[in-house]
Amino acid sequence: MIITRINLLPWREELRQEQKKQFLMMAVMSCVLAAAIVGLIHFQMQAKIDYQLSRNRFLTNEISKLDEEIKEISELQKVRRSLIERMEVIQDLQGSRPSIVHLFTEIVSTVPNGVYLESLAQTGGNLLINGEAESNARVSTYMRNLSASEWLKDPNLTVIEIEDKTVNRISTFTLTVNQTSPNATEEESDDGGLQ
C-alpha cells in the first residue's frame, strides 16, 4: 500500500484568502449599497420637504391675498354703511320736508292779534319760541291755539315778564312746544314728534 501524502495546507490557505477577498468584496458592496439606499432616502425626503415647503409658500401667498380681499371687503362694507346712512338721512329729510311747510303754516295761523314773535329755534322736534304780547291773555290765547293745532302740541310757558313801556304794558314770554304730525303714533309723539 502506497500512502500518498497530499499537502492540503496551501489549498486551505488559498481558500481562506479567496473567502477573505469575497468577504471584503461583499462588505464593500454592502457599504456601497447601504450608502446608495441612504442617499436615495435622503433625496426622497428632501424632495418631500421641498414639496411641502412649496405648498406652504403657496398657502401663505393665498392667505395674504385673502387678507387683502378681506380688507377690501371691510372697506366696501364701511362705504356701504356710509351710503346707507346718507340714504336714511336723505329719506328722513324727504319725509320731513312737508312737515316744515306745515310747521310754518301752523306758526302763522296760531298767532293771535297782539302777539309778536321775536325768535323761533328748533331742537329735534321741540320748538323754543320767544315773543311779546300786549297782555297775558293774548299769551294764553296763543297757547290755546297751539294746543288745538294738529301739528303742534304740549305748549309749555317757561318765562313771562311784564315790561311797563310808558303807556302800554308788554308781556315778554318764552315757551316751548312739540312738533308732531296728525298721523303720528303715540310712540312717535312721545319721542319728540317729527325730526
MDAnalysis code that builds the backbone (N, CA, C; Angstrom):
import MDAnalysis as mda
import numpy as np

u = mda.Universe.empty(585, n_residues=195, atom_resindex=np.repeat(np.arange(195), 3), trajectory=True)
u.add_TopologyAttr("name", ["N", "CA", "C"] * 195)
u.add_TopologyAttr("resid", np.arange(1, 196))
u.add_TopologyAttr("resname", ["MET", "ILE", "ILE", "THR", "ARG", "ILE", "ASN", "LEU", "LEU", "PRO", "TRP", "ARG", "GLU", "GLU", "LEU", "ARG", "GLN", "GLU", "GLN", "LYS", "LYS", "GLN", "PHE", "LEU", "MET", "MET", "ALA", "VAL", "MET", "SER", "CYS", "VAL", "LEU", "ALA", "ALA", "ALA", "ILE", "VAL", "GLY", "LEU", "ILE", "HIS", "PHE", "GLN", "MET", "GLN", "ALA", "LYS", "ILE", "ASP", "TYR", "GLN", "LEU", "SER", "ARG", "ASN", "ARG", "PHE", "LEU", "THR", "ASN", "GLU", "ILE", "SER", "LYS", "LEU", "ASP", "GLU", "GLU", "ILE", "LYS", "GLU", "ILE", "SER", "GLU", "LEU", "GLN", "LYS", "VAL", "ARG", "ARG", "SER", "LEU", "ILE", "GLU", "ARG", "MET", "GLU", "VAL", "ILE", "GLN", "ASP", "LEU", "GLN", "GLY", "SER", "ARG", "PRO", "SER", "ILE", "VAL", "HIS", "LEU", "PHE", "THR", "GLU", "ILE", "VAL", "SER", "THR", "VAL", "PRO", "ASN", "GLY", "VAL", "TYR", "LEU", "GLU", "SER", "LEU", "ALA", "GLN", "THR", "GLY", "GLY", "ASN", "LEU", "LEU", "ILE", "ASN", "GLY", "GLU", "ALA", "GLU", "SER", "ASN", "ALA", "ARG", "VAL", "SER", "THR", "TYR", "MET", "ARG", "ASN", "LEU", "SER", "ALA", "SER", "GLU", "TRP", "LEU", "LYS", "ASP", "PRO", "ASN", "LEU", "THR", "VAL", "ILE", "GLU", "ILE", "GLU", "ASP", "LYS", "THR", "VAL", "ASN", "ARG", "ILE", "SER", "THR", "PHE", "THR", "LEU", "THR", "VAL", "ASN", "GLN", "THR", "SER", "PRO", "ASN", "ALA", "THR", "GLU", "GLU", "GLU", "SER", "ASP", "ASP", "GLY", "GLY", "LEU", "GLN"])
u.atoms.positions = np.array([
    [0.807, -1.154, 0.000],
    [0.000, 0.000, 0.000],
    [0.865, 1.237, 0.000],
    [0.405, 1.975, -0.853],
    [1.196, 3.176, -1.014],
    [0.382, 4.319, -0.405],
    [1.047, 4.994, 0.354],
    [0.384, 6.133, 1.001],
    [0.901, 7.385, 0.284],
    [-0.015, 8.083, -0.163],
    [0.333, 9.307, -0.829],
    [0.100, 10.455, 0.169],
    [1.048, 11.216, 0.129],
    [0.915, 12.365, 1.047],
    [0.529, 13.588, 0.231],
    [-0.584, 14.179, 0.633],
    [-1.057, 15.376, -0.046],
    [-1.031, 16.502, 0.989],
    [-0.447, 17.542, 0.568],
    [-0.366, 18.695, 1.455],
    [-1.566, 19.597, 1.150],
    [-2.509, 19.664, 2.055],
    [-3.734, 20.452, 1.857],
    [-3.604, 21.870, 2.436],
    [-2.529, 22.159, 3.072],
    [-2.387, 23.456, 3.702],
    [-2.381, 24.601, 2.686],
    [-1.656, 24.565, 1.600],
    [-1.702, 25.691, 0.685],
    [-3.105, 25.865, 0.088],
    [-3.773, 24.773, -0.152],
    [-5.114, 24.889, -0.729],
    [-6.061, 25.551, 0.258],
    [-5.910, 25.172, 1.501],
    [-6.752, 25.799, 2.540],
    [-6.402, 27.272, 2.684],
    [-5.170, 27.580, 2.559],
    [-4.733, 28.974, 2.677],
    [-5.301, 29.779, 1.511],
    [-5.277, 29.206, 0.345],
    [-5.834, 29.908, -0.814],
    [-7.346, 30.075, -0.659],
    [-7.978, 29.038, -0.136],
    [-9.423, 29.126, 0.099],
    [-9.732, 30.234, 1.095],
    [-8.944, 30.340, 2.119],
    [-9.151, 31.406, 3.110],
    [-8.944, 32.777, 2.471],
    [-7.925, 32.892, 1.666],
    [-7.648, 34.169, 1.002],
    [-8.816, 34.515, 0.075],
    [-9.279, 33.503, -0.631],
    [-10.403, 33.719, -1.541],
    [-11.651, 34.134, -0.760],
    [-11.930, 33.493, 0.361],
    [-13.084, 33.827, 1.194],
    [-12.920, 35.229, 1.792],
    [-11.695, 35.564, 2.123],
    [-11.419, 36.895, 2.674],
    [-11.698, 37.950, 1.622],
    [-11.248, 37.680, 0.384],
    [-11.492, 38.627, -0.703],
    [-12.996, 38.755, -0.957],
    [-13.671, 37.623, -0.955],
    [-15.130, 37.670, -1.165],
    [-15.826, 38.427, -0.036],
    [-15.357, 38.209, 1.195],
    [-15.945, 38.928, 2.335],
    [-15.724, 40.428, 2.198],
    [-14.484, 40.809, 1.836],
    [-14.198, 42.238, 1.676],
    [-15.028, 42.810, 0.528],
    [-15.129, 42.044, -0.561],
    [-15.921, 42.495, -1.689],
    [-17.384, 42.655, -1.272],
    [-17.900, 41.706, -0.525],
    [-19.278, 41.775, -0.044],
    [-19.455, 42.945, 0.927],
    [-18.455, 43.177, 1.782],
    [-18.532, 44.301, 2.729],
    [-18.537, 45.618, 1.981],
    [-17.669, 45.730, 0.966],
    [-17.621, 46.961, 0.181],
    [-18.939, 47.140, -0.573],
    [-19.421, 46.053, -1.192],
    [-20.695, 46.122, -1.915],
    [-21.845, 46.480, -0.960],
    [-21.820, 45.930, 0.246],
    [-22.849, 46.254, 1.240],
    [-22.772, 47.724, 1.626],
    [-21.552, 48.236, 1.808],
    [-21.389, 49.655, 2.154],
    [-21.878, 50.540, 1.022],
    [-21.522, 50.157, -0.209],
    [-21.967, 50.951, -1.360],
    [-23.485, 50.894, -1.468],
    [-24.038, 49.695, -1.305],
    [-25.486, 49.544, -1.375],
    [-26.175, 50.331, -0.249],
    [-25.612, 50.247, 0.967],
    [-26.183, 50.993, 2.097],
    [-26.101, 52.499, 1.848],
    [-24.952, 52.970, 1.314],
    [-24.801, 54.399, 1.005],
    [-25.792, 54.818, -0.070],
    [-26.008, 53.958, -1.063],
    [-26.968, 54.270, -2.124],
    [-28.384, 54.349, -1.558],
    [-28.717, 53.411, -0.672],
    [-30.054, 53.420, -0.067],
    [-30.239, 54.670, 0.791],
    [-29.212, 54.982, 1.608],
    [-29.291, 56.188, 2.458],
    [-29.409, 57.429, 1.582],
    [-28.614, 57.495, 0.494],
    [-28.683, 58.634, -0.422],
    [-30.051, 58.750, -1.069],
    [-30.585, 57.600, -1.500],
    [-31.910, 57.601, -2.119],
    [-32.981, 58.069, -1.142],
    [-32.921, 57.580, 0.093],
    [-33.878, 58.011, 1.129],
    [-33.718, 59.496, 1.409],
    [-32.443, 59.952, 1.471],
    [-32.190, 61.370, 1.722],
    [-32.789, 62.234, 0.605],
    [-32.551, 61.860, -0.642],
    [-33.090, 62.621, -1.763],
    [-34.617, 62.589, -1.775],
    [-35.163, 61.439, -1.455],
    [-36.622, 61.313, -1.427],
    [-37.214, 62.195, -0.330],
    [-36.613, 62.175, 0.858],
    [-37.097, 63.023, 1.965],
    [-36.917, 64.503, 1.632],
    [-35.780, 64.850, 1.010],
    [-35.543, 66.249, 0.641],
    [-36.582, 66.708, -0.390],
    [-36.923, 65.805, -1.306],
    [-37.950, 66.139, -2.301],
    [-39.294, 66.361, -1.618],
    [-39.634, 65.506, -0.651],
    [-40.897, 65.685, 0.074],
    [-40.885, 66.989, 0.874],
    [-39.756, 67.313, 1.509],
    [-39.649, 68.566, 2.281],
    [-39.795, 69.761, 1.343],
    [-39.109, 69.713, 0.181],
    [-39.212, 70.812, -0.785],
    [-40.652, 70.967, -1.284],
    [-41.312, 69.834, -1.528],
    [-42.705, 69.872, -1.988],
    [-43.600, 70.501, -0.917],
    [-43.393, 70.114, 0.345],
    [-44.207, 70.675, 1.431],
    [-43.915, 72.153, 1.625],
    [-42.640, 72.537, 1.494],
    [-42.293, 73.954, 1.610],
    [-42.942, 74.761, 0.484],
    [-42.964, 74.204, -0.729],
    [-43.618, 74.927, -1.831],
    [-45.123, 75.044, -1.578],
    [-45.728, 73.985, -1.032],
    [-47.148, 74.067, -0.681],
    [-47.373, 75.117, 0.398],
    [-46.484, 75.170, 1.398],
    [-46.606, 76.176, 2.468],
    [-46.487, 77.585, 1.901],
    [-45.530, 77.800, 0.963],
    [-45.391, 79.116, 0.348],
    [-46.652, 79.483, -0.436],
    [-47.185, 78.501, -1.156],
    [-48.411, 78.738, -1.913],
    [-49.553, 79.133, -0.975],
    [-49.705, 78.379, 0.133],
    [-50.764, 78.692, 1.096],
    [-50.556, 80.066, 1.723],
    [-49.305, 80.402, 2.042],
    [-49.010, 81.716, 2.628],
    [-49.383, 82.825, 1.645],
    [-49.033, 82.633, 0.366],
    [-49.385, 83.637, -0.645],
    [-50.898, 83.765, -0.791],
    [-51.584, 82.628, -0.797],
    [-53.041, 82.676, -0.921],
    [-53.680, 83.333, 0.306],
    [-53.138, 83.062, 1.485],
    [-53.667, 83.674, 2.716],
    [-53.469, 85.181, 2.667],
    [-52.293, 85.620, 2.193],
    [-52.065, 87.066, 2.106],
    [-53.018, 87.701, 1.089],
    [-53.296, 86.991, -0.023],
    [-54.274, 87.512, -0.994],
    [-55.655, 87.610, -0.363],
    [-56.031, 86.573, 0.398],
    [-57.340, 86.597, 1.067],
    [-57.409, 87.711, 2.108],
    [-56.299, 87.945, 2.820],
    [-56.280, 89.042, 3.791],
    [-56.519, 90.381, 3.099],
    [-55.887, 90.562, 1.933],
    [-56.097, 91.804, 1.190],
    [-57.550, 91.910, 0.729],
    [-58.120, 90.786, 0.273],
    [-59.521, 90.815, -0.146],
    [-60.444, 91.105, 1.027],
    [-60.105, 90.559, 2.206],
    [-60.916, 90.839, 3.405],
    [-60.846, 92.319, 3.754],
    [-59.642, 92.911, 3.621],
    [-59.519, 94.351, 3.882],
    [-60.373, 95.139, 2.894],
    [-60.334, 94.735, 1.611],
    [-61.146, 95.425, 0.619],
    [-62.628, 95.278, 0.940],
    [-63.027, 94.078, 1.362],
    [-64.430, 93.841, 1.701],
    [-64.846, 94.703, 2.892],
    [-63.968, 94.793, 3.915],
    [-64.317, 95.621, 5.075],
    [-64.411, 97.096, 4.679],
    [-63.519, 97.537, 3.767],
    [-63.607, 98.919, 3.287],
    [-64.914, 99.125, 2.517],
    [-65.270, 98.151, 1.688],
    [-66.523, 98.258, 0.943],
    [-67.723, 98.263, 1.883],
    [-67.640, 97.476, 2.968],
    [-68.738, 97.475, 3.937],
    [-68.853, 98.823, 4.631],
    [-67.691, 99.450, 4.923],
    [-67.737, 100.787, 5.527],
    [-68.379, 101.778, 4.573],
    [-67.984, 101.703, 3.297],
    [-68.566, 102.599, 2.292],
    [-70.066, 102.339, 2.174],
    [-70.447, 101.057, 2.196],
    [-71.863, 100.696, 2.097],
    [-72.650, 101.261, 3.281],
    [-72.091, 101.083, 4.508],
    [-72.776, 101.633, 5.691],
    [-72.905, 103.143, 5.583],
    [-71.846, 103.790, 5.113],
    [-71.888, 105.246, 4.966],
    [-72.964, 105.660, 3.968],
    [-73.042, 104.931, 2.849],
    [-74.066, 105.250, 1.852],
    [-75.466, 105.008, 2.392],
    [-75.634, 103.926, 3.148],
    [-76.948, 103.642, 3.729],
    [-77.340, 104.737, 4.716],
    [-76.368, 105.180, 5.531],
    [-76.662, 106.260, 6.483],
    [-77.052, 107.538, 5.745],
    [-76.336, 107.836, 4.662],
    [-76.679, 109.032, 3.878],
    [-78.070, 108.902, 3.273],
    [-78.367, 107.697, 2.755],
    [-79.691, 107.484, 2.168],
    [-80.776, 107.659, 3.221],
    [-80.525, 107.160, 4.451],
    [-81.516, 107.310, 5.511],
    [-81.713, 108.775, 5.868],
    [-80.600, 109.534, 5.909],
    [-80.718, 110.971, 6.201],
    [-81.527, 111.659, 5.107],
    [-81.237, 111.296, 3.851],
    [-81.974, 111.905, 2.741],
    [-83.448, 111.527, 2.808],
    [-83.731, 110.259, 3.124],
    [-85.130, 109.835, 3.240],
    [-85.828, 110.564, 4.387],
    [-85.109, 110.729, 5.513],
    [-85.703, 111.480, 6.625],
    [-85.990, 112.920, 6.228],
    [-85.033, 113.521, 5.490],
    [-85.252, 114.898, 5.038],
    [-86.422, 114.972, 4.063],
    [-86.497, 113.987, 3.156],
    [-87.620, 113.968, 2.215],
    [-88.940, 113.803, 2.956],
    [-88.924, 112.923, 3.979],
    [-90.149, 112.689, 4.741],
    [-90.555, 113.884, 5.578],
    [-89.562, 114.650, 6.070],
    [-89.891, 115.780, 6.943],
    [-90.075, 117.080, 6.171],
    [-89.838, 117.056, 4.868],
    [-89.974, 118.285, 4.085],
    [-91.382, 118.871, 4.170],
    [-92.434, 118.078, 4.025],
    [-93.780, 118.670, 4.151],
    [-94.051, 119.179, 5.565],
    [-93.427, 118.565, 6.564],
    [-93.701, 118.997, 7.936],
    [-93.177, 120.411, 8.189],
    [-92.100, 120.830, 7.503],
    [-91.593, 122.201, 7.660],
    [-92.634, 123.189, 7.147],
    [-93.220, 122.864, 6.018],
    [-94.252, 123.746, 5.456],
    [-95.432, 123.829, 6.419],
    [-95.860, 122.672, 6.929],
    [-96.985, 122.667, 7.879],
    [-96.614, 123.423, 9.152],
    [-95.358, 123.272, 9.594],
    [-94.923, 123.971, 10.810],
    [-95.065, 125.481, 10.642],
    [-94.539, 126.024, 9.537],
    [-94.624, 127.473, 9.352],
    [-96.073, 127.925, 9.142],
    [-96.856, 127.106, 8.478],
    [-98.276, 127.444, 8.314],
    [-98.965, 127.499, 9.674],
    [-98.698, 126.512, 10.520],
    [-99.310, 126.473, 11.849],
    [-98.813, 127.625, 12.722],
    [-97.520, 127.938, 12.622],
    [-96.987, 129.059, 13.419],
    [-97.744, 130.337, 13.059],
    [-97.889, 130.549, 11.759],
    [-98.564, 131.779, 11.315],
    [-100.039, 131.763, 11.699],
    [-100.697, 130.619, 11.524],
    [-102.145, 130.589, 11.764],
    [-102.500, 130.588, 13.251],
    [-101.593, 130.207, 14.127],
    [-101.919, 130.161, 15.556],
    [-101.629, 131.474, 16.282],
    [-100.854, 132.350, 15.678],
    [-100.511, 133.611, 16.359],
    [-101.724, 134.544, 16.331],
    [-102.255, 134.886, 17.509],
    [-103.411, 135.802, 17.546],
    [-102.954, 137.257, 17.397],
    [-103.918, 138.130, 17.191],
    [-103.595, 139.563, 17.140],
    [-103.032, 140.001, 18.480],
    [-102.062, 140.865, 18.434],
    [-101.463, 141.382, 19.658],
    [-100.290, 140.541, 20.158],
    [-99.919, 139.497, 19.443],
    [-98.760, 138.683, 19.804],
    [-97.756, 138.798, 18.662],
    [-96.482, 139.056, 19.038],
    [-95.424, 139.224, 18.047],
    [-94.280, 138.274, 18.404],
    [-93.905, 137.459, 17.451],
    [-92.813, 136.501, 17.686],
    [-91.487, 137.157, 17.340],
    [-90.527, 137.010, 18.240],
    [-89.204, 137.584, 18.021],
    [-88.206, 136.542, 17.501],
    [-88.283, 135.301, 18.025],
    [-87.354, 134.268, 17.561],
    [-88.005, 132.898, 17.696],
    [-87.511, 131.991, 16.875],
    [-88.012, 130.622, 16.852],
    [-86.796, 129.723, 16.660],
    [-86.593, 128.784, 17.580],
    [-85.457, 127.858, 17.488],
    [-85.981, 126.435, 17.596],
    [-85.446, 125.572, 16.748],
    [-85.890, 124.177, 16.747],
    [-84.726, 123.277, 17.145],
    [-85.006, 122.385, 18.096],
    [-84.050, 121.360, 18.511],
    [-84.775, 120.035, 18.427],
    [-84.437, 119.256, 17.397],
    [-85.150, 117.997, 17.198],
    [-86.599, 118.295, 16.868],
    [-87.514, 117.793, 17.675],
    [-88.940, 118.042, 17.475],
    [-89.476, 119.103, 18.409],
    [-88.610, 119.782, 19.166],
    [-89.041, 120.810, 20.122],
    [-88.765, 122.199, 19.554],
    [-89.701, 123.110, 19.762],
    [-89.555, 124.491, 19.315],
    [-89.471, 125.407, 20.531],
    [-88.578, 126.357, 20.486],
    [-88.444, 127.375, 21.527],
    [-88.866, 128.693, 20.899],
    [-89.919, 129.280, 21.440],
    [-90.495, 130.492, 20.858],
    [-90.336, 131.633, 21.852],
    [-89.762, 132.738, 21.388],
    [-89.651, 133.974, 22.169],
    [-90.499, 135.036, 21.476],
    [-91.235, 135.791, 22.282],
    [-92.063, 136.828, 21.676],
    [-92.580, 137.826, 22.697],
    [-93.410, 138.738, 22.180],
    [-94.031, 139.769, 23.018],
    [-95.531, 139.754, 22.757],
    [-96.269, 140.085, 23.800],
    [-97.727, 140.152, 23.678],
    [-98.219, 141.404, 24.385],
    [-99.375, 141.875, 23.950],
    [-99.943, 143.074, 24.555],
    [-100.454, 142.805, 25.956],
    [-100.777, 141.503, 26.251],
    [-101.245, 141.163, 27.591],
    [-101.029, 139.676, 27.827],
    [-101.195, 139.286, 29.090],
    [-101.074, 137.864, 29.427],
    [-102.199, 137.057, 28.792],
    [-103.351, 137.666, 28.601],
    [-104.479, 136.970, 27.986],
    [-104.142, 136.577, 26.542],
    [-103.417, 137.433, 25.861],
    [-103.018, 137.116, 24.474],
    [-102.061, 135.915, 24.464],
    [-101.192, 135.828, 25.459],
    [-100.281, 134.677, 25.560],
    [-101.101, 133.421, 25.815],
    [-102.118, 133.514, 26.676],
    [-102.980, 132.359, 26.954],
    [-103.722, 131.932, 25.698],
    [-104.217, 132.888, 24.929],
    [-104.902, 132.564, 23.677],
    [-103.947, 131.873, 22.711],
    [-102.726, 132.383, 22.650],
    [-101.730, 131.782, 21.766],
    [-101.459, 130.325, 22.168],
    [-101.364, 130.066, 23.479],
    [-101.111, 128.707, 23.953],
    [-102.301, 127.797, 23.651],
    [-103.537, 128.324, 23.772],
    [-104.717, 127.525, 23.414],
    [-104.714, 127.189, 21.923],
    [-104.339, 128.160, 21.100],
    [-104.263, 127.917, 19.656],
    [-103.211, 126.844, 19.332],
    [-102.089, 126.888, 20.027],
    [-101.044, 125.876, 19.818],
    [-101.543, 124.496, 20.224],
    [-102.279, 124.418, 21.340],
    [-102.822, 123.126, 21.798],
    [-103.827, 122.561, 20.813],
    [-104.595, 123.444, 20.159],
    [-105.624, 122.990, 19.221],
    [-105.045, 122.603, 17.863],
    [-103.788, 122.933, 17.622],
    [-103.165, 122.639, 16.331],
    [-102.902, 121.143, 16.174],
    [-103.046, 120.653, 14.928],
    [-102.746, 119.251, 14.646],
    [-101.237, 119.003, 14.545],
    [-100.468, 120.035, 14.265],
    [-99.027, 119.876, 14.020],
    [-98.168, 120.316, 15.200],
    [-98.785, 120.902, 16.236],
    [-98.059, 121.345, 17.426],
    [-98.809, 120.855, 18.649],
    [-98.090, 120.502, 19.698],
    [-98.772, 120.031, 20.907],
    [-97.948, 120.376, 22.139],
    [-98.567, 120.258, 23.281],
    [-97.954, 120.453, 24.601],
    [-97.196, 121.776, 24.739],
    [-97.854, 122.918, 24.541],
    [-97.143, 124.177, 24.779],
    [-96.851, 124.335, 26.273],
    [-95.673, 124.839, 26.573],
    [-95.253, 124.986, 27.962],
    [-94.610, 126.361, 28.117],
    [-95.242, 127.201, 28.905],
    [-94.745, 128.551, 29.132],
    [-93.636, 128.487, 30.173],
    [-92.450, 128.904, 29.787],
    [-91.328, 128.836, 30.729],
    [-91.049, 130.191, 31.380],
    [-91.170, 131.269, 30.621],
    [-90.889, 132.603, 31.176],
    [-91.953, 133.570, 30.666],
    [-92.441, 134.401, 31.577],
    [-93.294, 135.522, 31.164],
    [-92.930, 136.709, 32.070],
    [-92.622, 137.822, 31.434],
    [-92.246, 139.035, 32.171],
    [-93.056, 140.200, 31.625],
    [-93.446, 141.044, 32.536],
    [-94.235, 142.215, 32.127],
    [-93.323, 143.414, 32.177],
    [-93.232, 144.101, 31.032],
    [-92.429, 145.323, 30.952],
    [-93.384, 146.502, 30.806],
    [-93.148, 147.506, 31.613],
    [-94.016, 148.693, 31.562],
    [-93.345, 149.722, 30.673],
    [-93.807, 149.797, 29.440],
    [-93.250, 150.767, 28.498],
    [-94.254, 151.916, 28.367],
    [-93.964, 152.937, 29.044],
    [-94.800, 154.145, 29.093],
    [-96.270, 153.812, 29.251],
    [-97.053, 153.850, 28.204],
    [-98.495, 153.640, 28.326],
    [-98.845, 152.157, 28.234],
    [-98.212, 151.436, 27.310],
    [-98.560, 150.031, 27.070],
    [-97.735, 149.106, 27.966],
    [-98.402, 148.115, 28.483],
    [-97.699, 147.066, 29.241],
    [-97.487, 145.908, 28.289],
    [-96.257, 145.490, 28.135],
    [-95.938, 144.414, 27.190],
    [-95.440, 143.215, 27.976],
    [-95.995, 142.041, 27.635],
    [-95.563, 140.790, 28.257],
    [-94.558, 140.114, 27.329],
    [-93.356, 139.885, 27.843],
    [-92.342, 139.144, 27.093],
    [-92.419, 137.698, 27.554],
    [-92.489, 136.772, 26.607],
    [-92.666, 135.379, 27.002],
    [-91.692, 134.464, 26.248],
    [-91.462, 133.320, 26.873],
    [-90.697, 132.238, 26.251],
    [-91.483, 130.957, 26.505],
    [-91.758, 130.236, 25.426],
    [-92.486, 128.977, 25.606],
    [-91.898, 127.914, 24.685],
    [-92.140, 126.671, 25.081],
    [-91.705, 125.536, 24.252],
    [-92.936, 124.783, 23.801],
    [-92.826, 124.192, 22.618],
    [-93.922, 123.411, 22.069],
    [-93.298, 122.271, 21.258],
    [-93.995, 121.139, 21.227],
    [-93.506, 119.980, 20.489],
    [-94.147, 119.937, 19.117],
    [-93.329, 119.612, 18.115],
    [-93.838, 119.446, 16.766],
    [-94.297, 117.999, 16.607],
    [-95.433, 117.800, 15.978],
    [-95.980, 116.459, 15.786],
    [-96.618, 116.385, 14.409],
    [-97.275, 115.281, 14.148],
    [-97.965, 115.087, 12.877],
    [-99.342, 114.505, 13.185],
    [-100.337, 114.811, 12.386],
    [-101.654, 114.237, 12.655],
    [-101.636, 112.715, 12.528],
    [-100.727, 112.161, 11.749],
    [-100.638, 110.720, 11.544],
    [-99.665, 110.053, 12.502],
    [-99.030, 110.816, 13.396],
    [-98.024, 110.250, 14.297],
    [-98.679, 109.337, 15.315],
    [-98.000, 108.236, 15.635],
    [-98.486, 107.331, 16.672],
    [-98.103, 107.894, 18.022],
    [-98.591, 107.257, 19.066],
    [-98.282, 107.711, 20.423],
    [-96.778, 107.662, 20.700],
    [-96.110, 106.590, 20.235],
    [-94.664, 106.456, 20.497],
    [-93.894, 107.558, 19.806],
    [-94.249, 107.870, 18.543],
    [-93.561, 108.939, 17.834],
    [-93.790, 110.271, 18.517],
    [-95.002, 110.477, 19.011],
    [-95.304, 111.733, 19.692],
    [-94.500, 111.845, 20.964],
    [-94.353, 110.737, 21.695],
    [-93.583, 110.750, 22.934],
    [-92.109, 110.946, 22.671],
    [-91.625, 110.534, 21.492],
    [-90.210, 110.670, 21.166],
    [-89.869, 112.082, 20.727],
    [-90.792, 112.968, 20.655],
    [-90.481, 114.346, 20.313],
    [-91.003, 114.761, 18.953],
    [-91.933, 113.994, 18.410],
    [-92.549, 114.400, 17.160],
    [-91.661, 114.142, 15.980],
    [-91.825, 114.966, 14.954],
    [-91.058, 114.818, 13.723],
    [-89.664, 115.364, 13.914],
    [-88.721, 114.737, 13.237],
    [-87.343, 115.201, 13.321],
    [-87.043, 116.115, 12.162],
])
